[in-house]
Every structure is written in C-alpha cells, then in structure tokens.
Amino acid sequence: MKFSNLFLLSVLSPLVFGSIIPIQERDGDLYQDVNNQNLYFFKQDIDVHIKEEQHLDKGFFDLIFSQLWNNNQIFQLLSPSIHGQLKLKLDLGHIELGRRPRFIATDFDTKHPNTGVTRKYNLEITNTTLAPDGFERLVLAINGQYPGPTLYADWGDMIQVTVKNSLQNNGTGIHWHGIRQLNTNTEDGVPGITECPLAPGDTKTYLFQATQFGTTWYHSHFSSQYGDGVVGALIINGPATTNYDIDLGSYTINDWYYKTTFELESIIGGSTAGPPSSDNILINGSMVSPSGSGGKYTTNTITAGKKYRLRIINTSVDNHYQVSLDNHLFTVITSDFVPIKPYTANWIFVGIGQRYDVVFTANQTVGSYWFRAEAQSGCGASNNNGNAKSIFTYSGAASTTPSSTATPYTQRCTDETGLIPFWDSFVPSGPLSGNVDILNVAINIGVTASGPVVTWGINLTAINVQWEKPILQYVLEGNNSWPQSENLIELTNAGQWYYWIIQEVPGSVNGNPVSIDVPHPIHLHGHDFYILGTGIGQFNQTNDAPGLDYDNPARRDVAMLPAGGWLALAFQTDNPGAWLMHCHIAWHVSEGLAVQFLETKEKINSVNPISPALTNTCKNWNEYYPAKAYYAKTDSGL
C-alpha cells in the first residue's frame, strides 16, 4: 500500500505488536491545543516490528488504532512498506477528538498544516512547433514541452513559481485552477481581474500556500490561450480515502485543433454555425492521428496485483468526455479537490476543468488494455472520436497491442452522481427563500454589416475586462465604481452564505427570441461550492426548492449547468478578493459568459495590499499594449 507523505506520528521506541509505547511530543509537533478539542498530530514516524508470518489484516490495524485512541494519541498515518519490519504510515488524515478515528475528518478549508517548506519552480512560455499527434502546428509551450511540467507540493507547503513570458506577440499569465488562494487574491493569475497580463519579456513570481490537497492544473487565463499549450498539472500530496500502491500521476485529456485557438475564436465569434469539431483528442499530450499515419499512443506499464491511483484532468477548451479502462473498475476517490466516499464505476464523466482521482486494481489477465476517452454528443465533438485511447500493459505481456473491448455506456453531458464528500458538511437551509440570487445565462447573436457577432452573457451582460486596469487595482486604489462591462456583483458581508440559481434562459438573434440550449461547466475562483441541486427548465421556487440538498451535498469547483436547465450553488464568504465565476468552455468565456464577485471589499487591502509585482506588471503591460502590439483585443480578455 502506498499513500502520501504528510504528517506522521513519532515514538521514541518501536511499537511492538500487542503493546503500546508511550509517545513523547517534541516542540513544534503539536498542531492544535488538545485541551481546546482541536486537531492533534505529529510529524515523525512510527516503527512497528512484526514477524513476517503475521497477517496484516484489519484486526491488526484496529488493535493499534484502539491502543493509540485509548491513550489519546491522535494522529495521521501514511504509507507503509510491508516486510519484516513495517514502517506504519496509514492514510488517516486528521482525526477529531471525541470521535472514532476515520480516514479524513478535517475539512481543508477550516484547518491546514504549515510545513515551512517552499517548493520553487520556473516556467518559461515560448513559441515553438510541435506535433503531438504527428501534425505540426504552432504551440505555446511551457519549458519547451506540451503539456507543461507537472508541479508537485505537499499539503501545507508554499508554492513559488516564477513565470517568464518569452512569447513575441502575446501577453500571458498563469491561473492555478481550483486553488483557493486563501487571502492571496493577487496570486490568482487572471488578467483583467487580479493582474495585468505579463508583457513579452516580462517575469512574475507567484507565491501561495497549498491549503488543499489533491489534483489540479494550471493554465493561462489570457483569452483562450491555454488551448494552444499554456497548461500543466499540479499535484498536492495529501491523504486519500482508499488504499493504493502506486501513484501514476496526472492524466490530462484534451481536445486538439490544427488551427490555433485564437484563429478559431475569431471564426466562432463571427458565425452562427457553432464551434467546429476538434481534430483530435490528446491523452497526456499524445495521440495517433485520425488517419493513423502519425503520432503515438501514451503507454503505461502496470504489475499484476497492484493498486494504482490515476489523476484524470480534462484540460479541454470545448469537449467533455466519458473515460474508462477496459475490463477494469474505477474506484472514484475525489471530485476536483474534494475527497469523497469511494464508489465504483466502469465509465466516469469528466467535464472541462474537472478532475477525478481513481484507483484501479491490476487484476485482469496479463495483457494490454485500452484506456478510452470519448467526447459526448451534445457537449463535444471530435474528428477522431472513438479512437482516442492510451495503452495499459501488464508486465510480462506478450503483446503491447490491446484487443480489449469497451463496456457499453450511455451518452451524457451531466456530472457524476453520488459524489458524497468524505467529511460531513452542512449548508444552512433557511435563508434560500429570501436570499437567493438568479444568474441567467443566455446567448445573444447580433447581426452587423460585417456579419454575426456572438456573445454569451450573465444577466444580460457579456463581461469585458480591462487588461490594463484589473478590478483588483480599482479596489486597492480606493475606487467604488467600475464599468458595467466588468459584470461585477458585490458580496458585502463576511461569513455569510450566498445562494445562487444559475439557469440557461432563451437568448436572442438580432432581437428575436431564440433557445440555444447547451451545457456549461461552471467554475468558481477563490472557493469551491456546494451543489444543492440541478434540473431541467427554469428554477421554480415552489416546486424545486423543497428538493434541494443541504445535508452534506456534493462539493467541488466545477459543476455542469445542464442544457436548458438550472444549477443551485452555495458558498460562504471567507476569502476577501475579486473572484471570477465563468463557463470553462473557452469560446463561451471569451464571448462573455462570466461574472465576478467582489468579496468583502473593505477587507481586501488589509489582506492583499497593492504590491510592487502588481504595479510593475501593469506598468510593463501598459508600455507594451496597445502601442507595441499588432493586435487588438476582440473578446472578453478571459
């Protein structure tokens, strides 16, 4: 069994099976005061001496747990190597006093460790030519590769990333998808919201704490730029809700186009035909071409009997997928950053921006098996759909070419169900009737002399940020007003629960009503949210409100708004800043489908004061754009 390497318990002498050695704490090992009934853990190791013939069954561990529990030794254990001498490090997470131990009992939004470690990385964004599936095209690469390098940290670490923009004719910036940025709004990396873009030749250092653990990704938020390559994975090691032996790391899945996303964005924004099919689907940055004449499959070698953790991330601009591994059952253990009560599935639906960590056991006949990613009708299309695969081969297999067949499934564009957070959380239910805000999502197609102009808006406004003056700068300079095109909603009360009904409503074509119903993956910065419910049609207070779920509802940072339907969300204001909420279909957010929340404005300056980094980045950008740029801003900027 293998787990993450976080906080461990210390004993001065070995713990011998059947007896307990008292534990002596050292300075700095105690996280919270046990007398105040807070969480309690140590950072060192337990050594457990056992005989090789002893069977490590549940009873063995229960005995150790009960002895430690009875002696008030509350701990987090991780990662054993099972031989004659066992270093016991099971994956329990924080354990609350006064309760039976369970795996992860602490919400990372309420408590997190401080390791004192800073993980430092350097990322350089450049123009290059790559051929992920055999077709050469311009790629905006990070450190010369696509996807960019995977960044690693442990829960509680500081993460420091210096980003250099070596693009000749593009601004950029890096957003850390799903990272709460607790009291570090300046590090969220959104041009026009929290910073100015990085001008060509400019450098910025981001610094923030990993207050969460799990799997996520980082990407440019400069228009649709991430679709051209400015993307990579970020893994924060921490507890898990089931056992596994080997972490296979990140597994990115994305649509791939032979035109650049800026070219496509221009075409889509001026056409009523909708977005084109992707030319291919990449898995971990590679795929065989649709013609079969170039490219290659991503390959993985596994060992019979082992349990593997796979971190699946949809980094697409337009496509949503169902994924599976032939003949192998997934045990799903996270949705986005949130640990969930494990459940099993043959296929799982992964929307844009969503992440699922799954565990599977290599328990099939030794051979090779297809991993599949299939774009779903109604929320994606690809010219290579049905052929987007990677290969998992058992050690010792005679052939590395799979002959496995897929398990049947039903096409869908809706989130996984049964996503029950592992720790129990409850949302206050009373205020909904009088304290709910409606966010209407609609398309608008205007007809001009030069052709159609497509926008998506929330509450009749298509967001259009100002690269040269981000809203955070407005606030830090003491301004109390901003252009309507910022589509800004103030959240004035700290510690208050806010409830939102997001619903897709009819739009218009040249002033005439029209219904164009498509699903939207809704992503919130600065928070995750609780999903109280979802449905088809417009939300009806009388009929729909009684069915909303407040008792440990699903929680994540990207949720699917159904086509022509509604999505009920809630979150609490505990993180001052300017936070974007948007559709993660790149074309839609570029066409305006976003709103920004200005949370507890009066507190922003005390936790996020104006910094030299913000000032210098904006100074450099404003010297570059528009005077030295050959292009004009033609979209929302996001």
N, C-alpha and C positions, 0 to 999 in steps of 0.2 A: 504494500500500500504506500502511496506517496501523496503527500499533502504539501501545502505551502509552508514556508519557513518564517513564522512570525513569533509570537510571544510564547515562551516556554517556561516551565516550572523548574525550580532549582532545588536539589537536595545535596547536602554535604557528603552523604554517603549513599552507596547504592541502595535502591529499594529492592528487597528480596521478596520473591513470591510468597504470599502468605503473611507478611509482616510489613509494617509501615515504619519508615524512619522519619522522625520529626523534621520539618522543613524550617530552615532559618533564612529569613529575608535579609537582603543586603540593601544598602542605600540606593534609592532610585528604582528598585524593582517593583515597588507598590504603585499601582496606577491611581487608585482612588482609596479614600479612607474607608476601611471596612466598617468602622463604627457608625458611619453615616449610611450604611446599607448600599453603598455604591459598588461598582465592579472592582475586581481584585485579581491581579495576575502578576506573574513573574516572567523574567526574560531568559532564563537559563534552561538547563536540561534535566531530565530525569533519566537515570540509568537503571534498567530493570534486568537483573540477572535471572535467567531461566534455563532450564535444561532443554536440550534440543528436542527431546521427545514430547515435551509438554505441548498440548494443543492450544493454540491461541484463539479460543472461542469467545463468544460473547460473555460467558460467565467469568472468564479470566479477567477481562477488562472491567466487568461490572464490580468485581471484588475490589480492584484497585480504585475504581471511582468511588465506591461506597466508603472505603477507608479514608480516602482523601476528603470526601464530603463530610464524614463524621468528625474529622479533625479540622474542619473549616479551611481546608487547603483548596481554594477555588482557583481554577487555572485554565489555561488554554494549552492544549497538547497538539502536536503536529508530527507527521512524517516519520514512521518507523522503518528501520531496516531489520528484517527478521532473520536472525541467525542465532547462534548460541548465546550471544549477549544482545539483548534488544534495547535499543535506544527508543524509549516510548515517547512518541510525539503525535498523539492523535488529534484529529481536527475538530475540536470542540468549540472554538471561538470563545467569546466572553460568556461567563455563566453568572446569572444573577443570584445574589444571596437570598436565602429563604425559599429557594425553589429547587426542584430536582435538576440536575445538570441536563442540558440539551446542547445540540451542536452549535448553533449561533443564536444567542439570546440578546445580542445588543444591536440596536439599530445604529448603523454607522453615521446617521445624521445627528445622533444625540451624544455619542462618545466615539473618540478615535484615539489611537496612540500617537505619541510623538517620539519617533525613533532617534532624532538627532542626526539622521543621515540625509545628505543631499545628493541625488542622482543627477549627474550633469551630462548633457548631450549637445551636440552641434549639428544643425541641419542646414544644408545649402540647397537652394532651389535653383535649378538651371534648365535651359532649353537643351533638348537633345533629341536624337532619333532612336526609337526602339521599335521592336517588332514582337510584342507579347504573344501573338498567335501566328507569326510569320509575315504579317503585313506591316511594312514600315510606315510610321507616321510620327509627327511631332509629339513629343511627350515632355511635360513639365515634371522633371524627375527630382527626387529628394536624394541628395548624396549619390547621384548618378544612377539610381535604381527606381524601379516601379514594381510593387508598391514601395514606399519609403521604408526605412528601417523600423523594426519593431522596438519600441521603447519599453523598458522594464523598471519597476519600482516595487517596494514593499509598502504595505498599508502603513500610513503614518510618515513615510518619507517626504522630504521636499523634492520637487522635480524642477530642475533648472534646464531650460532649453534655449539655446541661442540660435536664432533663425537669421540666415543671410539671404537676401533677395539678389540673386545673380541673374535674374531674367533681364533681357534687354528692354522689353517693352510692356511689362506687366507689373502692376502692384501685386501685393500678396499679404498674407497674414495667416497665422495658424490658430484654429479653434480646437479646443480639447473637448471633444464631443462627450456629453454626459457628465463631465467633471463639474461638481457643484460650484467650484471657485468660491468657497465659503469665505466671505469678507475679502475676496481678491477679484472683484469685478473687473479691474483693469487688465487682468490676465486672460480674459475670456476669448480674445482674439477675433473680434468681429468688426471689420472696417465699417465705419459709419455709426456704430453703436458704442463700442468701448475703446476704439482706437482709430487712428488714420491708417490707411494701408501703408505697408513698407514700400518705399520708392525703390526703383532699381539701384542696386549698390548699397542699400541701407541694411542695417542689422538691428535686431531687437532681441533682448533676453527676457523670456517668460519665466516666472518663478511662482509656484503654487504648491500646496500640500495635497498629498493623496489621502484625503479624508475618507474615501471609499475604497473598496477593493473589487477586483473583477476584471472584466474585459471591455475595452472600448477602442476608439480610433481617434486620430487627429486628422484634420483636413483644412484646406484653405476655405475661407468664407468670403473670398473676393469674387463676387458674381458666381458663375458656375465653374470656376477654375479647377475645383478638385476633380472634376470629371476628366481632366487632361493629365492627371497624375499626381497632384499635390495631396497625397493621402498616405497614411500608415497606421499601424496598430499600436495600441498602448495597453500593456498588461500590468496590473497592480496585484501582486501576490497577496493572498489572504485566505481565510477559512473557506471550506466548501461544505456542501450539505450531503455529500456522499463520498465514499472512498474511491480512490483510483490509484493506479501505479505510475503512469507516465503522462505528463502534460505534453501534448503535441503542439501546443501554442496556437497562434491565431490562424484562422482560415477565412480569408476575405473572398467574397463573391461579388462580382460587379458586372454591369453591362459595359460594353466596349464598342466605340464607334470609330469609323475610319476618318470621319471629319472631326475637327476639334469641337469642343462643346461651345465655344464662342461662335463658331460658324453655325452650329445647329440652333443655338439660342436665337440668333438673328432670323433664321428661317422660320422657326416655330412661332416666334412672337409676331410674325407678319403673315400668318397663314391660318386658315380655319380648318386645315386638314389634320391638325394634331401632330404630336411628335412621331418621328419615324421609328421603325424597329431598330433595335441595336444590331450591329453587325456581328457581334459575338458576345459570349459570356465568359469572363475570366474567373478562374479559381486560383487564389494565391498568385495572381499576376500572370497566369499562363493558360493557354488552351490551344488545341488543334484548330486550324482554320476551318470555316464551313466547307470548303472544298476538299479538305483533308490533305492539302499539298504542303502545309507548313505548320509551324508551331509544335507544341508537345503538351501532353497531359502532366499535371502535377502528380507526383508519385509519393507514396508513403509506405514504409515497411513496418509491419506490426508482428508481434510474437504471440503465438497461441497461449491462451490462458491469462493474458494481461488485460488490465482495465485501463482505458485511455480517456483522457479529457481532451475535447476538441472545442475550440473557441470560435464560433461561427459569427461572422460580421458581414452584413450587407452594406457595402460601400457604394452602391449604385447611384446614378442620377435619376433613373426613371423606372427601373424594373424591380418587382418584388418576386420572391421565389418560394417554392417549397423545396426542401432538401432532404436527402436520405442517404443511407449507406446500405446497399443491397444485403439482405439476409441478416442484418444486424439491427438490434433495437437500441434506440437512443433513450438514455435516462436524462431528462432535462433538469438542470440544477440552478440555472439563473435565467432571468429575463432582464436584459440590459444589465445594470449593475446589481439588481436586487436578487439575493439568494431566495430560492423558492423551495417549497416542499416537492421533492423529486416526483416526477411522473414519467411514464414511458410512452414512446411514440415511434412509429415507423417513419413518418414524414413530419417535418415541422415547417410552419410558415414563418418566413423572415422578411419583414418589411424593411424599407430603406432606413438605414441608421440604427436598426435594431441589432441586438446581439443575443445569442443563446449559447451558453456553455452546456455541452452534453457529455455524458460518459457512456462509453460502449465497451462491451467485453468481446475480446477476440476469441469467440467460442464456436466458430464455424469450421468446416472442413478446410484444411490448409490449401490455399489457392489465392486468386486475385479477385477483387470485388470492385464494382463501380460505386463511387460516390456521385450523386446526381444533384444538379441544381436546375430547376425548371421554372421559367418565367410563367406567371399565372395569367390566364386570359382575363382581361378587364383591368389588369394593373401591371401590364408589362408585355413586351413582345420582342422577340429576337429572331434574327435570320438563322441562328444555329440552335434554336430551342429543341430540346430533346437529345442534343448531343453534347451538352455542357457537362463534363464529367471529370473526375480525377480517379486515381487508382490507389487502392489499399491492397498491398500484397503481404501475405504471411511469410515469415522467414522459412526458407526451405521449400517454397512453392516451385513447382516445375515450370510454370509459365507466369509471366507478368502481364499477360493479356487477358482481361476478365471475360468470362462468358456468362456472368450472373445476370439475372433479370430483375426488374423493378417490382416492388409491391404496388398494387393498384392504389390510387388515391383519388380524391375528389378535388377538382379545381376550386380555389377560393382566394379571396382577397381580404380576409379577415384575420385578426390576431388569434393566436393560440388561446384556448380556453383553459380554465383550471390553473391559472398562474397564481398560486397562493403563496404570499410571502412567508418565509420561514419564521421570521419574528412576527408576532401579532401586533397590528396597529389598528387603531380605530379612529374613524373620521366623525366629528360631531355632525349629527343628522338634523338637528332642529333648524339651523339657520337657512336651509336651502330655499324654503318657500319665499322668504323675503330678501335674500341676499345672494341672488344668482345673477350672473351677467351672461347675456346671449352674444355670441360671436358668430355672425352669419357669414358664411363663405360662399362667394359667387364669382362667376366668370363674367367679364364684360368684353365684348368684341365691338370695337368702334370701326367704322368704315371711313377712310380718308381718301383723298385723291391719289395717294401713293399705294393704297391697298389697306387690308385689315390691320388693326392694332389690337393684340390680345393682352388683356391684363386679368389677373386674379386679385381679389380684394377681400378684406375682412371689414364688415360693417360699412361697405360702400367705399372704402379707401384702399387703394393699392399702395403699399409702403414704398417710399423712395428716399433712402437715406442720403446724407451728405458725407461723402468720403472725407471732405476737407474739414468738417466740423462734427465729430461724433457727438451723440447726445450726452455721453458722459462728460465731455468737455463743457457743453452747455451748463450742466448742473454744477460742475466744480467751479465754474466762473460766476455762479450765483444767479443764473438766468431762471426765470419762472415761466417762460413761454418758448415755443418752438413751432416750426411749420406743421400744418395739418398732415402733410405727406409723411411725417415721421410715424403716424398711426400709433400714438402713444397713449397708454392708459396708466394713470397714477394709482398705485396701491399705497394708501397713506398710513395704514395702521399696522404697526409691528405686532407680530404674534397672532394675527387674525387669520382665520380660514377664509379663503376665497373659493367660490364655486363657479364653474364655467360650463355653459352648454355651447359647444361648437357644433354647428349644423350647416349642412350644404343646402342652399336655397336656390331657386331659379335665378339665372342671370339675365343678360340681355345681349342682343345683337343689333347694333345700330338703333338702340332704344326699344326694341321689341323683345318681350319676354321669351326666354329660352331655358330649357333644362338640359344641362350637360353634366351628368352625374358620374363622377369618378372618385375612387378612394383617395384619401390624403393621409400620409404618415405625419402626424403632428408631433413636433419636437419642441421641448421647452429647455431653455438655458437656465442655469443657476439653481435649478430644483429638479427633482423628479416629481411625479404627481400620482395621485390615487385615481384609478378608473372606477367611477361609481356606476357606470352603465353605458350602454350603447344600443342603438336601434335604427330602424329604417323609417324614413319620413321625418317631418319636423317634430321636435320635442313637444309633448303635450303634458303640461303640469299635472293635470288631473289624472291622466291615465298612466304616465310614465314615472312620475316622481315616487309613487309608493314602491316601485320595484327596484329602486336604486340600492346599491350595496355599500354600507358603511362599516361593516364588520370584517376587518382585515381584507379589504378589497385589493385587487391587483394593483401593482405599483411599478412604474418604470419611467423612462424619459422620452420614449417614442411610442405612440399609440395610433392605431388606424381609425380614422374617421371613415365610416362606411359610405359608399357611393349613395348619394341622395339621403343620407342619414344623419344621426346625431351622436355626439360623444360627450359624456358628462365627466368632468375632471374636478379635482380639488387639490389645493396645496396651501401650506401655511407660510406667511411672510416672516422669514427669519434670516434673510440674506440681502442686505441693502445693495442696490445697484440697478443698472439698466439691463434688462434681460429680454432676449428675443424669444418669441414663440412663432414657429413657422412650419409650413409644409416642407418636408425634406425631399420632395421631387424638385430637382434643381431648376427645371423650367418654371415651375409654379412660383417658387420663392423669387426667382429672377423677375417674374412678371408681377410680383407684388403681394403674394399670399403670405403675409406675416403681420404680426403686431408686436409692439414692445411694451413691457411692463416696467414702469419706473417705480421701484420698490423703496418705500420709506426714504424719500428724497432727502429729508433733513439729516439723515444719518450717514449718507454716502460719503461726505467729505471727511468725516472722522475715521472711517474705516478704509476709504480709498482716496486719500488726498491726491491732488494733482501732482504728477511726478515728472522728473526730467525726461523719462522714457516717453511719456505721452506727449510732452511738449516738443521734444526733439523729433519724434516720428512725424508729428503733424507739420512741423516746420519743414522737414525734408520732403514730405509729400507735396506740400503746397508750393514748394520751389519747382517740383517736377511737373505737377499736374495743375492746370491743363497746358501750361506754356510749352513743356518739352515733350508731351505725349502726342502721338499721332492719331489717337482715337478719342472719341467722345463717349461719355457714359450714356448708355442707351437702355439700361434696365434698372432694377431696384438697387443695384450695388451689392446685393447679398447672394 
